Amino acid sequence: MEKKRFSLTDRARSFKYAGRGIARLISREHNAWIHCFVAVCVVLVGLWLGLSTLEWAAVVLCIGAVLAAEGINSAIEALCDRVSPGYDEAIKHAKDLAAGAVLILATMSVVVGLLIFIPKFIALWS
Ligand SMILES: Nc1ncnc2c1ncn2[C@@H]1O[C@H](COP(=O)(O)OP(=O)(O)OP(=O)(O)O)[C@@H](O)[C@H]1O
């Protein structure tokens, strides 16, 4: 394969494509809407409760990780649907694995959220 020369224009174009992917994820994917809604709620509650820098880092990482996983899941789904529109056992496994990966990250994010927010709520109401 021929090695391409480094080009700032090509890199800028890659950013443009990636931005288009993020815009598509947020505008078209229903699961991403749910993730965004939850993310906005968590950020608002975090602002209200006054999270520390480390707590914000964990929250931001969780939000980004779940949304990124949702993007990869959507990409896999779209590819699967194009490659094999009919029933296919391998497609079923691929889609289930991708969805499972999102669920793992979302569950871990909920656990991180509970670890951060529960002590703050307890302190608030005690
Ligand atoms: N072509 C297929 N062959 C076999 N099983 C499939 C196929 N398409 C979907 N499935 C099964 O149905 C499940 C749901 O697939 P689908 O593409 O509807 O994903 P979804 O997560 O419901 O998508 P959406 O993001 O559109 O809500 C998959 O996890 C898989 O088990």
The ligand as a MOL file (V3000), in Angstrom:
LIG
                    3D

  0  0  0     0  0            999 V3000
M  V30 BEGIN CTAB
M  V30 COUNTS 31 33 0 0 0
M  V30 BEGIN ATOM
M  V30 1 N -29.9900 -9.2900 10.3730 0
M  V30 2 C -30.1550 -9.8280 11.5940 0
M  V30 3 N -29.9720 -11.1590 11.7780 0
M  V30 4 C -30.1390 -11.7220 12.9950 0
M  V30 5 N -30.4810 -11.0410 14.1130 0
M  V30 6 C -30.6690 -9.7150 14.0060 0
M  V30 7 C -30.5310 -9.0350 12.7350 0
M  V30 8 N -30.7910 -7.7270 12.9270 0
M  V30 9 C -31.0590 -7.5970 14.2250 0
M  V30 10 N -30.9810 -8.7590 14.8890 0
M  V30 11 C -31.2190 -9.0010 16.3360 0
M  V30 12 O -32.0810 -8.0030 16.8190 0
M  V30 13 C -31.4140 -7.2180 17.8170 0
M  V30 14 C -31.8140 -5.7570 17.6550 0
M  V30 15 O -31.3240 -5.3230 16.3990 0
M  V30 16 P -31.5410 -3.8580 15.8930 0
M  V30 17 O -30.7550 -3.6360 14.6670 0
M  V30 18 O -33.0070 -3.5780 15.8290 0
M  V30 19 O -30.8380 -3.1030 17.0900 0
M  V30 20 P -31.4350 -2.0680 18.1330 0
M  V30 21 O -30.4340 -1.9760 19.2230 0
M  V30 22 O -32.8370 -2.4240 18.4830 0
M  V30 23 O -31.3580 -0.8490 17.1650 0
M  V30 24 P -31.8350 0.6440 17.3130 0
M  V30 25 O -30.5760 1.3800 17.6640 0
M  V30 26 O -32.3360 0.9220 15.9230 0
M  V30 27 O -32.8850 0.6880 18.3890 0
M  V30 28 C -29.9080 -7.4720 17.6180 0
M  V30 29 O -29.1800 -7.2750 18.8130 0
M  V30 30 C -29.9180 -8.9280 17.1480 0
M  V30 31 O -30.0130 -9.8170 18.2390 0
M  V30 END ATOM
M  V30 BEGIN BOND
M  V30 1 1 1 2
M  V30 2 1 2 3
M  V30 3 2 2 7
M  V30 4 2 3 4
M  V30 5 1 4 5
M  V30 6 2 5 6
M  V30 7 1 6 7
M  V30 8 1 6 10
M  V30 9 1 7 8
M  V30 10 2 8 9
M  V30 11 1 9 10
M  V30 12 1 10 11
M  V30 13 1 11 12
M  V30 14 1 11 30
M  V30 15 1 12 13
M  V30 16 1 13 14
M  V30 17 1 13 28
M  V30 18 1 14 15
M  V30 19 1 15 16
M  V30 20 2 16 17
M  V30 21 1 16 18
M  V30 22 1 16 19
M  V30 23 1 19 20
M  V30 24 2 20 21
M  V30 25 1 20 22
M  V30 26 1 20 23
M  V30 27 1 23 24
M  V30 28 2 24 25
M  V30 29 1 24 26
M  V30 30 1 24 27
M  V30 31 1 28 29
M  V30 32 1 28 30
M  V30 33 1 30 31
M  V30 END BOND
M  V30 END CTAB
M  END
